[in-house]
Amino acid sequence: MNVRIPQKEKWEQEQKLKQHISKIKHKIAVISGKGGVGKSTVTVNLAMAFAMHDHANRVGILDADIHGPSVPKMLGLKGQRLQAIPAGLIFPVTGPLGIKVVSMDSLLPNDEAPVIWRGPLKMRVIQQFLSDITWGELDYLFVDLPPGTGDEPLSVLQLIPDIDGVVIVTMAL
């Protein structure tokens, strides 16, 4: 399936993305080469630590693991929906310490609902998470990525070219 977006709509989406990203001071991706090493745990712990240290209500997490979103479960937000108002604004779920969370989990009808998407659709949803969600002003946005160098990590690095840092989680033997 090829996702084609009209040129004007693409330009408008890019402008919204730039506008929303400009309100986030620091953007940090959490990645690894393999699964099960604790990326989501590190992401959540970093967000909690920063929120506890004078950044309450100014920390966000983008759970970019489209096929296996785990951040909401770790924060006790499993199944909570994004908040939308009639003006067309969509807000993240608010978790402990005011941490703002956006995840595929907030869009799925239940735990058993499969997400059978390929590259272009995954990039589009990540782009929408960054441009259509009203994150507000954040000091830190932590991006929890799935393992490897597939579509999601590449999409995030393309969409946030001024990313401040990358935390690489590994497992010691």
C-alpha positions as CSV (number, residue, x, y, z in Angstrom):
1,M,0.0,0.0,0.0
2,N,1.4,3.4,-1.0
3,V,0.3,6.3,1.0
4,R,0.1,9.4,-1.2
5,I,-0.4,12.8,0.4
6,P,-1.3,15.9,-1.6
7,Q,1.5,18.4,-1.8
8,K,-0.4,21.2,0.1
9,E,-1.5,18.8,2.9
10,K,2.1,17.6,3.2
11,W,3.4,21.2,3.5
12,E,0.8,22.0,6.1
13,Q,1.6,18.9,8.1
14,E,5.3,19.8,8.0
15,Q,4.6,23.3,9.2
16,K,2.5,22.0,12.1
17,L,5.3,19.5,13.0
18,K,7.9,22.3,13.0
19,Q,5.6,24.5,15.2
20,H,4.9,21.7,17.7
21,I,8.5,20.5,17.8
22,S,9.7,24.1,18.4
23,K,7.8,24.1,21.7
24,I,9.9,21.2,23.0
25,K,13.3,22.2,24.4
26,H,15.0,18.8,24.4
27,K,14.1,15.7,22.4
28,I,15.8,12.4,23.4
29,A,15.4,9.0,21.7
30,V,15.8,5.7,23.5
31,I,16.9,2.9,21.2
32,S,18.6,-0.5,21.1
33,G,19.6,-3.1,18.6
34,K,17.5,-5.8,20.1
35,G,14.3,-6.3,22.1
36,G,13.9,-7.0,25.7
37,V,16.8,-4.9,27.0
38,G,14.7,-2.4,28.9
39,K,14.2,0.5,26.5
40,S,10.7,1.3,27.8
41,T,11.8,0.9,31.4
42,V,14.7,3.3,30.8
43,T,12.4,5.8,29.0
44,V,9.8,5.7,31.8
45,N,12.4,6.0,34.5
46,L,14.1,9.0,32.8
47,A,10.8,10.7,32.3
48,M,9.8,10.1,36.0
49,A,13.2,11.4,37.2
50,F,13.0,14.6,35.2
51,A,9.4,15.2,36.1
52,M,10.3,14.8,39.8
53,H,13.2,17.2,39.4
54,D,11.5,20.5,38.8
55,H,10.0,19.6,35.4
56,A,6.5,18.5,36.6
57,N,4.0,18.9,33.7
58,R,6.8,19.6,31.3
59,V,7.9,16.1,30.4
60,G,6.4,13.9,27.6
61,I,6.9,10.4,26.3
62,L,6.2,9.4,22.7
63,D,5.8,5.6,22.7
64,A,6.8,5.0,19.0
65,D,6.7,1.3,19.3
66,I,3.6,0.9,17.1
67,H,3.4,-2.9,17.4
68,G,4.2,-3.3,21.1
69,P,3.3,-0.1,23.0
70,S,4.3,-0.7,26.7
71,V,4.7,2.7,28.2
72,P,1.0,3.2,29.1
73,K,1.0,-0.1,31.0
74,M,4.2,0.9,32.9
75,L,2.6,4.2,33.9
76,G,-0.8,2.7,34.8
77,L,-2.5,4.3,31.7
78,K,-3.4,1.2,29.8
79,G,-6.4,1.7,27.6
80,Q,-6.8,5.5,28.3
81,R,-7.8,7.5,25.2
82,L,-6.3,10.7,23.9
83,Q,-8.4,13.7,24.8
84,A,-10.0,15.6,21.9
85,I,-12.1,18.8,22.0
86,P,-14.5,20.1,19.4
87,A,-12.0,22.7,18.2
88,G,-10.0,19.9,16.7
89,L,-7.3,19.7,19.3
90,I,-6.0,16.4,20.5
91,F,-4.2,16.2,23.9
92,P,-1.9,13.4,25.3
93,V,-2.9,11.2,28.1
94,T,-1.6,12.6,31.4
95,G,0.2,10.2,33.7
96,P,1.9,10.3,37.0
97,L,3.7,13.6,37.8
98,G,1.9,15.2,34.9
99,I,3.9,13.3,32.3
100,K,2.2,13.6,28.9
101,V,2.0,10.3,27.0
102,V,1.1,9.5,23.4
103,S,1.0,5.8,22.4
104,M,-0.7,3.5,19.9
105,D,-2.3,1.9,22.9
106,S,-4.5,5.0,23.2
107,L,-5.9,4.3,19.7
108,L,-6.4,0.5,19.8
109,P,-9.8,-0.9,20.8
110,N,-8.3,-3.6,23.0
111,D,-5.1,-5.5,23.8
112,E,-5.7,-8.2,21.1
113,A,-6.2,-5.7,18.3
114,P,-3.3,-6.3,15.8
115,V,-1.4,-3.5,14.1
116,I,-0.5,-4.8,10.7
117,W,1.2,-1.8,9.2
118,R,4.2,-1.3,6.9
119,G,6.6,1.6,6.6
120,P,4.6,4.5,5.1
121,L,1.7,4.0,7.5
122,K,4.0,3.8,10.5
123,M,5.8,7.0,9.5
124,R,2.5,8.7,9.0
125,V,1.2,7.9,12.5
126,I,4.5,8.9,14.1
127,Q,4.3,12.2,12.2
128,Q,0.7,12.7,13.3
129,F,1.7,12.0,16.9
130,L,4.3,14.8,16.6
131,S,2.3,17.3,14.6
132,D,-1.4,16.7,15.4
133,I,-1.1,16.2,19.2
134,T,-1.1,19.3,21.3
135,W,1.9,18.6,23.4
136,G,2.2,22.1,24.6
137,E,5.5,23.5,25.9
138,L,7.8,20.7,27.2
139,D,11.2,20.7,28.6
140,Y,11.8,17.1,27.6
141,L,10.3,14.7,25.2
142,F,11.5,11.1,25.5
143,V,10.9,8.9,22.4
144,D,10.6,5.2,23.2
145,L,11.5,3.3,20.0
146,P,11.1,-0.3,19.1
147,P,14.3,-2.4,18.7
148,G,16.5,-2.3,15.6
149,T,16.9,0.2,12.8
150,G,13.5,-0.2,11.1
151,D,10.8,2.2,10.1
152,E,10.0,3.8,13.5
153,P,13.6,4.8,14.4
154,L,14.3,6.1,10.9
155,S,11.0,8.0,10.9
156,V,11.7,9.7,14.2
157,L,15.2,10.7,13.2
158,Q,13.8,12.2,9.9
159,L,11.0,14.0,11.6
160,I,13.1,15.4,14.4
161,P,16.3,16.4,12.7
162,D,17.4,18.5,15.7
163,I,17.2,15.6,18.2
164,D,19.3,16.4,21.3
165,G,20.5,13.0,22.1
166,V,20.1,9.3,21.9
167,V,20.3,6.8,24.7
168,I,21.3,3.4,23.5
169,V,20.2,0.6,25.9
170,T,22.2,-2.6,25.8
171,M,22.4,-5.7,27.9
172,A,25.6,-6.7,29.7
173,L,26.4,-10.4,29.9
